[in-house]
Amino acid sequence: MSRTFLVFAESRDGKLRQVAFETLSAARASAEAGDQVLALVVGSGASSIAGELAAYGADSIYTIEHSDLNQYNPEGYFAAVKKAIDETKPDAVLFGHTAIGRDLAPLVAASLQAGQISDVTAISRSGSDVVFTRPLYAGKAFEKRSFTSSPWVVTVRPNNIQAPAPDSGRTASVTALTYPAPSLRTIIKEVVKKTTGKIDLSEAKIIVSGGRGVKSADGFKPLEELADVLNGAVGASRGACDAGYCDYSLQIGQTGKVVTPEVYIACGISGAIQHVAGMSQSRIIIAINKDPEAPIFKIADYGIVGDLFEVVPLLTAEFRQVLN
Ligand code: FAD
């Protein structure tokens, strides 16, 4: 019997996020021939961006447009996802493991009395079972899990499951659903953005991260220059945030953001386990530290023992030459 997978395709500021395509890819990896992969996009302008999802593997697309959905609020978004679930009766619902997905998925799982597997980094098969891999203990171990019954709910860690190459020949039906308009118990009065026009840390392919070793807010400037040249984002350890060198929105780690870029450059970061919890799944880790015994070198693919204030500007100059 064919199954139906519903993907919550996350968008921001009228654009689909990369994680939306990766979540579609995860649904495709879980599906078998004959299964249907559906996508849901919400918010004003959803119908104008929905079509893009066909090229990435959606068989049918649902949109729900309403001003309540322009900013994330759990009640409104839950009502919208529930509407799509009631309409499509999916066997599985998939979200990105983002701030929104982490909040919304458990609400959906509870309402469906479904099992949930969170923070999935890989999907494989064992006979007819779909097997989900997720990291444990700050990436020191992995577990593989399967569901014993449906429906099920999954969240997919950004930057891990590759989005498919778009196939512009694919088409999908787009259906507008009506927003159920629940009376919201909380409303958003204003969103004050701390970082504007910068690359989102959780989606950045390259992250240049600074620790207490940068010594001051000014000490982050060479790191920002390197990140600019590499078209990357700047992150930080909690040590740097606690010292007031940068905003907590940059914090990576157990109590900060979990990132999986292709390249993570740790500058003046010792490599405490709580920091490593947020970046150990990066594809390539480069550490710059003047202490050759710093624990960060144990997990680094490349290590530079030296003063970051000498090494980082040299790297920036070199990359500027190579990339221009
Ligand atoms: P330090 O440990 O002080 O390291 C600074 C490093 O810079 C040193 O290795 C030093 O050799 C090097 N250095 C100094 N000067 C230079 C220079 N000029 N050039 C090159 N290298 C230089 N931490 C996080 O990062 N993220 C979290 O989410 C997080 N959550 C936590 C949760 C809990 C419950 C607890 C208890 C702690 C948490 N921490 C977290 C804090 C963590 O334990 C460490 O204290 C923190 O990561 C240290 O930050 P750091 O590496 O920048 O500083």
py3Dmol code that shows the C-alpha trace and the ligand (Angstrom):
import py3Dmol

protein = """\
ATOM      1  CA  MET A   1       0.000   0.000   0.000  1.00  0.00           C
ATOM      2  CA  SER A   2       1.403   3.413  -0.891  1.00  0.00           C
ATOM      3  CA  ARG A   3       2.209   5.842   1.902  1.00  0.00           C
ATOM      4  CA  THR A   4       2.049   9.619   2.157  1.00  0.00           C
ATOM      5  CA  PHE A   5       4.870  11.787   3.518  1.00  0.00           C
ATOM      6  CA  LEU A   6       4.118  15.394   4.444  1.00  0.00           C
ATOM      7  CA  VAL A   7       7.091  17.787   4.552  1.00  0.00           C
ATOM      8  CA  PHE A   8       6.835  21.101   6.363  1.00  0.00           C
ATOM      9  CA  ALA A   9       8.815  23.299   3.946  1.00  0.00           C
ATOM     10  CA  GLU A  10      10.215  26.114   6.043  1.00  0.00           C
ATOM     11  CA  SER A  11      10.441  29.578   4.545  1.00  0.00           C
ATOM     12  CA  ARG A  12      11.662  32.896   5.822  1.00  0.00           C
ATOM     13  CA  ASP A  13      11.112  36.397   4.443  1.00  0.00           C
ATOM     14  CA  GLY A  14       9.303  35.011   1.402  1.00  0.00           C
ATOM     15  CA  LYS A  15      12.041  32.498   0.500  1.00  0.00           C
ATOM     16  CA  LEU A  16      12.250  28.747   0.981  1.00  0.00           C
ATOM     17  CA  ARG A  17      15.084  27.801   3.310  1.00  0.00           C
ATOM     18  CA  GLN A  18      17.726  25.307   2.216  1.00  0.00           C
ATOM     19  CA  VAL A  19      16.520  22.971   4.978  1.00  0.00           C
ATOM     20  CA  ALA A  20      13.148  22.732   3.180  1.00  0.00           C
ATOM     21  CA  PHE A  21      14.856  21.042   0.210  1.00  0.00           C
ATOM     22  CA  GLU A  22      16.911  18.821   2.533  1.00  0.00           C
ATOM     23  CA  THR A  23      13.754  17.733   4.387  1.00  0.00           C
ATOM     24  CA  LEU A  24      12.129  16.884   1.046  1.00  0.00           C
ATOM     25  CA  SER A  25      15.204  14.839   0.222  1.00  0.00           C
ATOM     26  CA  ALA A  26      14.831  13.017   3.579  1.00  0.00           C
ATOM     27  CA  ALA A  27      11.195  12.240   2.751  1.00  0.00           C
ATOM     28  CA  ARG A  28      12.247  10.906  -0.654  1.00  0.00           C
ATOM     29  CA  ALA A  29      14.916   8.747   1.012  1.00  0.00           C
ATOM     30  CA  SER A  30      12.238   7.322   3.348  1.00  0.00           C
ATOM     31  CA  ALA A  31       9.714   6.746   0.582  1.00  0.00           C
ATOM     32  CA  GLU A  32       9.437   3.806  -1.758  1.00  0.00           C
ATOM     33  CA  ALA A  33       8.245   3.754  -5.340  1.00  0.00           C
ATOM     34  CA  GLY A  34       4.567   4.636  -5.403  1.00  0.00           C
ATOM     35  CA  ASP A  35       4.659   6.645  -2.150  1.00  0.00           C
ATOM     36  CA  GLN A  36       3.579  10.278  -2.300  1.00  0.00           C
ATOM     37  CA  VAL A  37       5.735  13.142  -0.993  1.00  0.00           C
ATOM     38  CA  LEU A  38       3.691  16.237  -0.187  1.00  0.00           C
ATOM     39  CA  ALA A  39       4.962  19.632   0.908  1.00  0.00           C
ATOM     40  CA  LEU A  40       3.323  22.377   2.939  1.00  0.00           C
ATOM     41  CA  VAL A  41       4.365  26.052   2.754  1.00  0.00           C
ATOM     42  CA  VAL A  42       2.757  28.649   4.999  1.00  0.00           C
ATOM     43  CA  GLY A  43       2.735  32.436   5.252  1.00  0.00           C
ATOM     44  CA  SER A  44       1.851  35.331   2.972  1.00  0.00           C
ATOM     45  CA  GLY A  45       3.237  34.718  -0.509  1.00  0.00           C
ATOM     46  CA  ALA A  46       3.454  30.938   0.086  1.00  0.00           C
ATOM     47  CA  SER A  47       1.814  30.181  -3.252  1.00  0.00           C
ATOM     48  CA  SER A  48       4.390  32.233  -5.170  1.00  0.00           C
ATOM     49  CA  ILE A  49       7.323  30.165  -3.835  1.00  0.00           C
ATOM     50  CA  ALA A  50       5.581  26.782  -3.565  1.00  0.00           C
ATOM     51  CA  GLY A  51       6.192  25.740  -7.185  1.00  0.00           C
ATOM     52  CA  GLU A  52       9.941  25.567  -6.574  1.00  0.00           C
ATOM     53  CA  LEU A  53       9.393  22.485  -4.398  1.00  0.00           C
ATOM     54  CA  ALA A  54       8.279  20.388  -7.370  1.00  0.00           C
ATOM     55  CA  ALA A  55      11.791  20.496  -8.820  1.00  0.00           C
ATOM     56  CA  TYR A  56      13.144  19.155  -5.505  1.00  0.00           C
ATOM     57  CA  GLY A  57      10.858  16.135  -5.307  1.00  0.00           C
ATOM     58  CA  ALA A  58       7.388  17.204  -4.066  1.00  0.00           C
ATOM     59  CA  ASP A  59       4.528  15.375  -5.798  1.00  0.00           C
ATOM     60  CA  SER A  60       1.844  17.761  -4.477  1.00  0.00           C
ATOM     61  CA  ILE A  61       2.179  21.059  -2.684  1.00  0.00           C
ATOM     62  CA  TYR A  62      -0.203  22.671  -0.199  1.00  0.00           C
ATOM     63  CA  THR A  63      -0.131  26.318   0.777  1.00  0.00           C
ATOM     64  CA  ILE A  64      -1.793  28.204   3.609  1.00  0.00           C
ATOM     65  CA  GLU A  65      -1.597  31.971   3.431  1.00  0.00           C
ATOM     66  CA  HIS A  66      -2.520  34.201   6.338  1.00  0.00           C
ATOM     67  CA  SER A  67      -0.912  37.159   8.069  1.00  0.00           C
ATOM     68  CA  ASP A  68      -0.890  35.137  11.349  1.00  0.00           C
ATOM     69  CA  LEU A  69       1.697  32.910   9.680  1.00  0.00           C
ATOM     70  CA  ASN A  70       4.167  35.570   8.605  1.00  0.00           C
ATOM     71  CA  GLN A  71       6.153  35.123  11.817  1.00  0.00           C
ATOM     72  CA  TYR A  72       6.432  31.865  13.690  1.00  0.00           C
ATOM     73  CA  ASN A  73       3.939  31.359  16.471  1.00  0.00           C
ATOM     74  CA  PRO A  74       3.269  27.815  17.708  1.00  0.00           C
ATOM     75  CA  GLU A  75      -0.521  28.048  17.850  1.00  0.00           C
ATOM     76  CA  GLY A  76      -0.976  29.442  14.341  1.00  0.00           C
ATOM     77  CA  TYR A  77       1.623  27.180  12.746  1.00  0.00           C
ATOM     78  CA  PHE A  78       0.284  24.132  14.564  1.00  0.00           C
ATOM     79  CA  ALA A  79      -3.234  24.936  13.347  1.00  0.00           C
ATOM     80  CA  ALA A  80      -1.915  25.244   9.771  1.00  0.00           C
ATOM     81  CA  VAL A  81       0.042  21.971   9.889  1.00  0.00           C
ATOM     82  CA  LYS A  82      -2.941  20.218  11.487  1.00  0.00           C
ATOM     83  CA  LYS A  83      -5.151  21.483   8.678  1.00  0.00           C
ATOM     84  CA  ALA A  84      -2.796  19.959   6.103  1.00  0.00           C
ATOM     85  CA  ILE A  85      -2.637  16.716   8.109  1.00  0.00           C
ATOM     86  CA  ASP A  86      -6.445  16.485   8.301  1.00  0.00           C
ATOM     87  CA  GLU A  87      -6.585  17.103   4.567  1.00  0.00           C
ATOM     88  CA  THR A  88      -3.847  14.654   3.507  1.00  0.00           C
ATOM     89  CA  LYS A  89      -3.812  12.003   6.306  1.00  0.00           C
ATOM     90  CA  PRO A  90      -0.046  11.460   6.055  1.00  0.00           C
ATOM     91  CA  ASP A  91       1.793   8.400   7.350  1.00  0.00           C
ATOM     92  CA  ALA A  92       4.739  10.613   8.261  1.00  0.00           C
ATOM     93  CA  VAL A  93       5.381  14.294   8.881  1.00  0.00           C
ATOM     94  CA  LEU A  94       8.904  15.709   8.483  1.00  0.00           C
ATOM     95  CA  PHE A  95      10.360  18.996   9.719  1.00  0.00           C
ATOM     96  CA  GLY A  96      13.797  20.611   9.642  1.00  0.00           C
ATOM     97  CA  HIS A  97      15.525  20.402  13.019  1.00  0.00           C
ATOM     98  CA  THR A  98      15.453  24.185  13.259  1.00  0.00           C
ATOM     99  CA  ALA A  99      14.134  26.446  16.006  1.00  0.00           C
ATOM    100  CA  ILE A 100      10.691  26.174  14.364  1.00  0.00           C
ATOM    101  CA  GLY A 101      10.835  22.446  13.640  1.00  0.00           C
ATOM    102  CA  ARG A 102      12.053  21.641  17.146  1.00  0.00           C
ATOM    103  CA  ASP A 103       9.100  23.525  18.597  1.00  0.00           C
ATOM    104  CA  LEU A 104       6.426  22.364  16.188  1.00  0.00           C
ATOM    105  CA  ALA A 105       7.259  18.682  15.688  1.00  0.00           C
ATOM    106  CA  PRO A 106       6.503  17.577  19.282  1.00  0.00           C
ATOM    107  CA  LEU A 107       3.154  19.405  19.175  1.00  0.00           C
ATOM    108  CA  VAL A 108       2.274  17.547  16.004  1.00  0.00           C
ATOM    109  CA  ALA A 109       3.577  14.216  17.333  1.00  0.00           C
ATOM    110  CA  ALA A 110       1.554  14.605  20.537  1.00  0.00           C
ATOM    111  CA  SER A 111      -1.607  15.501  18.656  1.00  0.00           C
ATOM    112  CA  LEU A 112      -1.206  12.457  16.378  1.00  0.00           C
ATOM    113  CA  GLN A 113      -0.039  10.229  19.237  1.00  0.00           C
ATOM    114  CA  ALA A 114       2.863   9.504  16.926  1.00  0.00           C
ATOM    115  CA  GLY A 115       6.425   8.454  17.663  1.00  0.00           C
ATOM    116  CA  GLN A 116       9.103  11.056  16.974  1.00  0.00           C
ATOM    117  CA  ILE A 117      12.760  10.767  16.002  1.00  0.00           C
ATOM    118  CA  SER A 118      14.617  14.065  16.236  1.00  0.00           C
ATOM    119  CA  ASP A 119      17.822  15.497  14.811  1.00  0.00           C
ATOM    120  CA  VAL A 120      18.209  12.902  12.081  1.00  0.00           C
ATOM    121  CA  THR A 121      21.503  13.104  10.189  1.00  0.00           C
ATOM    122  CA  ALA A 122      21.181  10.121   7.855  1.00  0.00           C
ATOM    123  CA  ILE A 123      18.538   7.740   6.551  1.00  0.00           C
ATOM    124  CA  SER A 124      19.051   4.167   5.391  1.00  0.00           C
ATOM    125  CA  ARG A 125      17.026   1.007   4.945  1.00  0.00           C
ATOM    126  CA  SER A 126      17.068  -2.390   6.558  1.00  0.00           C
ATOM    127  CA  GLY A 127      14.632  -4.575   4.679  1.00  0.00           C
ATOM    128  CA  SER A 128      11.339  -2.735   4.745  1.00  0.00           C
ATOM    129  CA  ASP A 129      12.367  -0.633   7.795  1.00  0.00           C
ATOM    130  CA  VAL A 130      13.474   2.961   7.351  1.00  0.00           C
ATOM    131  CA  VAL A 131      16.430   3.493   9.699  1.00  0.00           C
ATOM    132  CA  PHE A 132      17.192   6.958  11.056  1.00  0.00           C
ATOM    133  CA  THR A 133      20.635   7.873  12.408  1.00  0.00           C
ATOM    134  CA  ARG A 134      20.974  10.545  15.082  1.00  0.00           C
ATOM    135  CA  PRO A 135      23.961  11.690  17.113  1.00  0.00           C
ATOM    136  CA  LEU A 136      24.159  11.190  20.875  1.00  0.00           C
ATOM    137  CA  TYR A 137      26.426  12.562  23.585  1.00  0.00           C
ATOM    138  CA  ALA A 138      27.641  15.535  21.587  1.00  0.00           C
ATOM    139  CA  GLY A 139      28.340  13.393  18.534  1.00  0.00           C
ATOM    140  CA  LYS A 140      30.485  10.863  20.442  1.00  0.00           C
ATOM    141  CA  ALA A 141      28.016   8.099  19.534  1.00  0.00           C
ATOM    142  CA  PHE A 142      25.239   7.520  17.059  1.00  0.00           C
ATOM    143  CA  GLU A 143      22.041   5.600  17.416  1.00  0.00           C
ATOM    144  CA  LYS A 144      19.912   4.071  14.720  1.00  0.00           C
ATOM    145  CA  ARG A 145      16.180   4.011  15.235  1.00  0.00           C
ATOM    146  CA  SER A 146      13.106   2.850  13.390  1.00  0.00           C
ATOM    147  CA  PHE A 147       9.416   3.320  13.975  1.00  0.00           C
ATOM    148  CA  THR A 148       7.221   0.376  14.894  1.00  0.00           C
ATOM    149  CA  SER A 149       3.975   2.040  13.849  1.00  0.00           C
ATOM    150  CA  SER A 150       2.742   5.023  11.895  1.00  0.00           C
ATOM    151  CA  PRO A 151       2.109   7.891  11.779  1.00  0.00           C
ATOM    152  CA  TRP A 152       5.577   9.087  12.636  1.00  0.00           C
ATOM    153  CA  VAL A 153       7.281  12.449  13.002  1.00  0.00           C
ATOM    154  CA  VAL A 154      10.896  13.235  12.168  1.00  0.00           C
ATOM    155  CA  THR A 155      13.106  16.312  12.373  1.00  0.00           C
ATOM    156  CA  VAL A 156      16.093  16.522  10.033  1.00  0.00           C
ATOM    157  CA  ARG A 157      19.305  18.288  11.042  1.00  0.00           C
ATOM    158  CA  PRO A 158      20.183  21.055   8.545  1.00  0.00           C
ATOM    159  CA  ASN A 159      23.248  20.646   6.302  1.00  0.00           C
ATOM    160  CA  ASN A 160      23.407  16.851   6.614  1.00  0.00           C
ATOM    161  CA  ILE A 161      21.089  15.261   4.107  1.00  0.00           C
ATOM    162  CA  GLN A 162      21.948  16.636   0.736  1.00  0.00           C
ATOM    163  CA  ALA A 163      19.195  18.352  -1.205  1.00  0.00           C
ATOM    164  CA  PRO A 164      18.721  16.776  -4.631  1.00  0.00           C
ATOM    165  CA  ALA A 165      19.766  18.665  -7.736  1.00  0.00           C
ATOM    166  CA  PRO A 166      16.622  20.478  -8.928  1.00  0.00           C
ATOM    167  CA  ASP A 167      14.835  18.898 -11.866  1.00  0.00           C
ATOM    168  CA  SER A 168      13.076  21.727 -13.672  1.00  0.00           C
ATOM    169  CA  GLY A 169      11.082  19.171 -15.689  1.00  0.00           C
ATOM    170  CA  ARG A 170       9.152  17.967 -12.609  1.00  0.00           C
ATOM    171  CA  THR A 171       5.719  19.399 -11.930  1.00  0.00           C
ATOM    172  CA  ALA A 172       3.363  19.194  -8.948  1.00  0.00           C
ATOM    173  CA  SER A 173      -0.156  20.328  -8.197  1.00  0.00           C
ATOM    174  CA  VAL A 174      -0.439  23.321  -5.853  1.00  0.00           C
ATOM    175  CA  THR A 175      -3.524  23.440  -3.602  1.00  0.00           C
ATOM    176  CA  ALA A 176      -4.422  26.375  -1.367  1.00  0.00           C
ATOM    177  CA  LEU A 177      -5.911  25.373   1.999  1.00  0.00           C
ATOM    178  CA  THR A 178      -7.891  27.655   4.266  1.00  0.00           C
ATOM    179  CA  TYR A 179      -6.237  28.776   7.476  1.00  0.00           C
ATOM    180  CA  PRO A 180      -8.420  27.628  10.390  1.00  0.00           C
ATOM    181  CA  ALA A 181      -7.771  30.967  12.162  1.00  0.00           C
ATOM    182  CA  PRO A 182      -7.593  29.860  15.785  1.00  0.00           C
ATOM    183  CA  SER A 183      -7.827  32.668  18.334  1.00  0.00           C
ATOM    184  CA  LEU A 184      -4.176  33.056  19.231  1.00  0.00           C
ATOM    185  CA  ARG A 185      -3.387  33.312  22.904  1.00  0.00           C
ATOM    186  CA  THR A 186      -0.132  35.141  22.194  1.00  0.00           C
ATOM    187  CA  ILE A 187       0.731  37.491  19.347  1.00  0.00           C
ATOM    188  CA  ILE A 188       4.052  38.850  18.132  1.00  0.00           C
ATOM    189  CA  LYS A 189       4.238  42.612  18.575  1.00  0.00           C
ATOM    190  CA  GLU A 190       7.651  43.142  17.038  1.00  0.00           C
ATOM    191  CA  VAL A 191      10.709  41.194  15.935  1.00  0.00           C
ATOM    192  CA  VAL A 192      14.013  42.906  16.622  1.00  0.00           C
ATOM    193  CA  LYS A 193      16.707  41.346  14.464  1.00  0.00           C
ATOM    194  CA  LYS A 194      20.184  41.376  15.924  1.00  0.00           C
ATOM    195  CA  THR A 195      21.922  40.229  12.780  1.00  0.00           C
ATOM    196  CA  THR A 196      20.690  41.544   9.479  1.00  0.00           C
ATOM    197  CA  GLY A 197      21.752  40.545   6.004  1.00  0.00           C
ATOM    198  CA  LYS A 198      24.170  37.959   7.418  1.00  0.00           C
ATOM    199  CA  ILE A 199      24.291  34.289   6.494  1.00  0.00           C
ATOM    200  CA  ASP A 200      22.251  32.143   8.870  1.00  0.00           C
ATOM    201  CA  LEU A 201      24.667  30.169  11.089  1.00  0.00           C
ATOM    202  CA  SER A 202      22.646  26.955  10.859  1.00  0.00           C
ATOM    203  CA  GLU A 203      22.751  27.044   7.052  1.00  0.00           C
ATOM    204  CA  ALA A 204      26.276  28.442   6.531  1.00  0.00           C
ATOM    205  CA  LYS A 205      28.637  26.252   4.516  1.00  0.00           C
ATOM    206  CA  ILE A 206      31.661  27.873   6.158  1.00  0.00           C
ATOM    207  CA  ILE A 207      31.840  29.138   9.738  1.00  0.00           C
ATOM    208  CA  VAL A 208      34.699  31.107  11.270  1.00  0.00           C
ATOM    209  CA  SER A 209      34.263  30.870  15.004  1.00  0.00           C
ATOM    210  CA  GLY A 210      35.984  32.806  17.772  1.00  0.00           C
ATOM    211  CA  GLY A 211      36.605  31.934  21.389  1.00  0.00           C
ATOM    212  CA  ARG A 212      37.964  33.654  24.441  1.00  0.00           C
ATOM    213  CA  GLY A 213      41.288  33.740  22.578  1.00  0.00           C
ATOM    214  CA  VAL A 214      40.023  36.668  20.451  1.00  0.00           C
ATOM    215  CA  LYS A 215      40.321  38.721  23.656  1.00  0.00           C
ATOM    216  CA  SER A 216      37.849  41.529  22.803  1.00  0.00           C
ATOM    217  CA  ALA A 217      34.941  42.541  20.578  1.00  0.00           C
ATOM    218  CA  ASP A 218      37.516  44.144  18.248  1.00  0.00           C
ATOM    219  CA  GLY A 219      39.327  40.827  18.158  1.00  0.00           C
ATOM    220  CA  PHE A 220      36.405  39.439  16.146  1.00  0.00           C
ATOM    221  CA  LYS A 221      37.126  41.823  13.246  1.00  0.00           C
ATOM    222  CA  PRO A 222      39.828  39.662  11.588  1.00  0.00           C
ATOM    223  CA  LEU A 223      37.428  36.699  11.875  1.00  0.00           C
ATOM    224  CA  GLU A 224      34.620  38.695  10.243  1.00  0.00           C
ATOM    225  CA  GLU A 225      36.974  39.620   7.377  1.00  0.00           C
ATOM    226  CA  LEU A 226      37.916  35.972   6.828  1.00  0.00           C
ATOM    227  CA  ALA A 227      34.240  34.951   6.934  1.00  0.00           C
ATOM    228  CA  ASP A 228      33.404  37.691   4.392  1.00  0.00           C
ATOM    229  CA  VAL A 229      36.090  36.530   1.965  1.00  0.00           C
ATOM    230  CA  LEU A 230      34.875  32.927   2.281  1.00  0.00           C
ATOM    231  CA  ASN A 231      31.200  33.929   2.089  1.00  0.00           C
ATOM    232  CA  GLY A 232      30.752  32.322   5.469  1.00  0.00           C
ATOM    233  CA  ALA A 233      29.258  33.201   8.840  1.00  0.00           C
ATOM    234  CA  VAL A 234      30.837  34.097  12.162  1.00  0.00           C
ATOM    235  CA  GLY A 235      30.164  31.951  15.225  1.00  0.00           C
ATOM    236  CA  ALA A 236      31.503  31.909  18.772  1.00  0.00           C
ATOM    237  CA  SER A 237      32.118  29.847  21.857  1.00  0.00           C
ATOM    238  CA  ARG A 238      30.221  30.557  25.006  1.00  0.00           C
ATOM    239  CA  GLY A 239      33.503  31.734  26.478  1.00  0.00           C
ATOM    240  CA  ALA A 240      33.544  34.589  23.953  1.00  0.00           C
ATOM    241  CA  CYS A 241      29.837  35.362  24.502  1.00  0.00           C
ATOM    242  CA  ASP A 242      30.159  35.309  28.296  1.00  0.00           C
ATOM    243  CA  ALA A 243      33.125  37.673  28.052  1.00  0.00           C
ATOM    244  CA  GLY A 244      30.920  40.120  26.133  1.00  0.00           C
ATOM    245  CA  TYR A 245      32.982  39.937  22.918  1.00  0.00           C
ATOM    246  CA  CYS A 246      29.937  39.040  20.822  1.00  0.00           C
ATOM    247  CA  ASP A 247      26.219  38.431  20.952  1.00  0.00           C
ATOM    248  CA  TYR A 248      24.783  35.180  22.325  1.00  0.00           C
ATOM    249  CA  SER A 249      23.010  34.650  19.000  1.00  0.00           C
ATOM    250  CA  LEU A 250      26.448  33.510  17.714  1.00  0.00           C
ATOM    251  CA  GLN A 251      26.971  30.875  20.391  1.00  0.00           C
ATOM    252  CA  ILE A 252      27.630  27.371  19.139  1.00  0.00           C
ATOM    253  CA  GLY A 253      27.426  24.361  21.383  1.00  0.00           C
ATOM    254  CA  GLN A 254      25.325  22.394  23.782  1.00  0.00           C
ATOM    255  CA  THR A 255      23.413  25.464  24.933  1.00  0.00           C
ATOM    256  CA  GLY A 256      23.838  27.350  21.660  1.00  0.00           C
ATOM    257  CA  LYS A 257      23.320  26.447  18.028  1.00  0.00           C
ATOM    258  CA  VAL A 258      24.192  23.084  16.531  1.00  0.00           C
ATOM    259  CA  VAL A 259      25.938  23.582  13.208  1.00  0.00           C
ATOM    260  CA  THR A 260      27.195  21.234  10.516  1.00  0.00           C
ATOM    261  CA  PRO A 261      29.005  23.362   7.949  1.00  0.00           C
ATOM    262  CA  GLU A 262      31.379  22.000   5.350  1.00  0.00           C
ATOM    263  CA  VAL A 263      34.233  23.895   6.984  1.00  0.00           C
ATOM    264  CA  TYR A 264      34.437  25.048  10.618  1.00  0.00           C
ATOM    265  CA  ILE A 265      37.403  27.235  11.523  1.00  0.00           C
ATOM    266  CA  ALA A 266      37.828  27.447  15.312  1.00  0.00           C
ATOM    267  CA  CYS A 267      40.004  30.392  16.337  1.00  0.00           C
ATOM    268  CA  GLY A 268      41.144  30.684  19.948  1.00  0.00           C
ATOM    269  CA  ILE A 269      38.657  28.053  21.123  1.00  0.00           C
ATOM    270  CA  SER A 270      39.929  25.414  23.563  1.00  0.00           C
ATOM    271  CA  GLY A 271      37.465  22.699  22.501  1.00  0.00           C
ATOM    272  CA  ALA A 272      35.424  22.120  25.660  1.00  0.00           C
ATOM    273  CA  ILE A 273      32.934  19.267  25.320  1.00  0.00           C
ATOM    274  CA  GLN A 274      30.001  21.686  25.467  1.00  0.00           C
ATOM    275  CA  HIS A 275      31.368  23.586  22.470  1.00  0.00           C
ATOM    276  CA  VAL A 276      32.233  20.431  20.557  1.00  0.00           C
ATOM    277  CA  ALA A 277      28.606  19.278  21.017  1.00  0.00           C
ATOM    278  CA  GLY A 278      27.555  21.995  18.617  1.00  0.00           C
ATOM    279  CA  MET A 279      30.159  21.628  15.866  1.00  0.00           C
ATOM    280  CA  SER A 280      31.700  18.144  15.876  1.00  0.00           C
ATOM    281  CA  GLN A 281      29.613  17.040  12.888  1.00  0.00           C
ATOM    282  CA  SER A 282      31.207  19.703  10.656  1.00  0.00           C
ATOM    283  CA  ARG A 283      32.704  18.098   7.564  1.00  0.00           C
ATOM    284  CA  ILE A 284      36.163  19.663   7.951  1.00  0.00           C
ATOM    285  CA  ILE A 285      37.370  21.200  11.210  1.00  0.00           C
ATOM    286  CA  ILE A 286      40.330  23.582  11.203  1.00  0.00           C
ATOM    287  CA  ALA A 287      41.666  24.740  14.572  1.00  0.00           C
ATOM    288  CA  ILE A 288      43.907  27.725  15.193  1.00  0.00           C
ATOM    289  CA  ASN A 289      45.209  27.825  18.742  1.00  0.00           C
ATOM    290  CA  LYS A 290      48.500  28.856  20.273  1.00  0.00           C
ATOM    291  CA  ASP A 291      48.382  25.981  22.780  1.00  0.00           C
ATOM    292  CA  PRO A 292      49.469  22.751  21.052  1.00  0.00           C
ATOM    293  CA  GLU A 293      47.762  20.790  23.859  1.00  0.00           C
ATOM    294  CA  ALA A 294      44.346  22.420  23.324  1.00  0.00           C
ATOM    295  CA  PRO A 295      41.661  19.670  23.154  1.00  0.00           C
ATOM    296  CA  ILE A 296      40.234  21.179  19.945  1.00  0.00           C
ATOM    297  CA  PHE A 297      43.199  19.647  18.070  1.00  0.00           C
ATOM    298  CA  LYS A 298      41.913  16.153  18.998  1.00  0.00           C
ATOM    299  CA  ILE A 299      38.863  16.622  16.786  1.00  0.00           C
ATOM    300  CA  ALA A 300      40.429  18.900  14.160  1.00  0.00           C
ATOM    301  CA  ASP A 301      41.191  17.648  10.663  1.00  0.00           C
ATOM    302  CA  TYR A 302      43.792  20.414  10.281  1.00  0.00           C
ATOM    303  CA  GLY A 303      45.494  22.244  13.101  1.00  0.00           C
ATOM    304  CA  ILE A 304      47.546  25.422  13.095  1.00  0.00           C
ATOM    305  CA  VAL A 305      49.520  26.086  16.277  1.00  0.00           C
ATOM    306  CA  GLY A 306      49.938  29.823  16.324  1.00  0.00           C
ATOM    307  CA  ASP A 307      48.596  33.218  17.280  1.00  0.00           C
ATOM    308  CA  LEU A 308      45.210  33.752  15.628  1.00  0.00           C
ATOM    309  CA  PHE A 309      45.974  37.448  15.155  1.00  0.00           C
ATOM    310  CA  GLU A 310      48.855  36.446  12.864  1.00  0.00           C
ATOM    311  CA  VAL A 311      47.320  33.364  11.249  1.00  0.00           C
ATOM    312  CA  VAL A 312      43.805  34.651  10.456  1.00  0.00           C
ATOM    313  CA  PRO A 313      44.903  37.767   8.478  1.00  0.00           C
ATOM    314  CA  LEU A 314      47.367  35.592   6.509  1.00  0.00           C
ATOM    315  CA  LEU A 315      44.565  33.187   5.615  1.00  0.00           C
ATOM    316  CA  THR A 316      42.284  36.090   4.636  1.00  0.00           C
ATOM    317  CA  ALA A 317      44.938  37.590   2.354  1.00  0.00           C
ATOM    318  CA  GLU A 318      45.662  34.225   0.770  1.00  0.00           C
ATOM    319  CA  PHE A 319      41.987  33.335   0.191  1.00  0.00           C
ATOM    320  CA  ARG A 320      41.323  36.835  -1.160  1.00  0.00           C
ATOM    321  CA  GLN A 321      43.996  36.261  -3.808  1.00  0.00           C
ATOM    322  CA  VAL A 322      42.854  32.757  -4.661  1.00  0.00           C
ATOM    323  CA  LEU A 323      39.130  33.541  -4.763  1.00  0.00           C
ATOM    324  CA  ASN A 324      39.291  36.850  -6.635  1.00  0.00           C
TER     325      ASN A 324
END
"""
ligand_1 = """\
53
FAD
P 38.797 28.958 26.720
O 38.514 27.589 27.217
O 39.300 29.967 27.710
O 39.839 28.801 25.535
C 40.459 29.871 24.916
C 41.504 29.275 23.978
O 42.079 30.311 23.216
C 42.641 28.556 24.694
O 42.741 27.226 24.191
C 43.883 29.361 24.334
O 45.039 28.561 24.127
C 43.455 30.008 23.027
N 44.116 31.274 22.735
C 44.308 32.360 23.537
N 44.894 33.375 22.864
C 45.074 32.916 21.607
C 45.636 33.502 20.441
N 46.104 34.776 20.432
N 45.710 32.763 19.321
C 45.252 31.473 19.302
N 44.704 30.873 20.386
C 44.618 31.594 21.514
N 30.607 26.530 25.614
C 30.318 26.725 24.318
O 31.180 27.123 23.531
N 29.048 26.505 23.852
C 28.054 26.060 24.643
O 26.917 25.893 24.158
C 28.342 25.830 26.018
N 27.380 25.361 26.841
C 27.718 25.079 28.142
C 26.764 24.503 28.985
C 27.094 24.193 30.282
C 26.063 23.556 31.169
C 28.403 24.470 30.775
C 28.777 24.127 32.177
C 29.342 25.046 29.959
C 29.028 25.373 28.637
N 29.958 25.944 27.788
C 29.657 26.106 26.463
C 31.247 26.467 28.273
C 32.425 25.534 28.031
O 32.535 24.614 29.082
C 33.751 26.335 27.946
O 33.891 27.082 29.121
C 33.784 27.280 26.758
O 33.465 26.603 25.571
C 35.199 27.858 26.650
O 35.228 28.801 25.623
P 36.593 29.085 24.869
O 37.119 27.838 24.256
O 36.358 30.242 23.996
O 37.548 29.613 26.047
"""
view = py3Dmol.view(width=600, height=400)
view.addModel(protein, "pdb")
view.setStyle({"model": 0}, {"cartoon": {"style": "trace"}})
view.addModel(ligand_1, "xyz")
view.setStyle({"model": 1}, {"stick": {}})
view.zoomTo()
view.show()
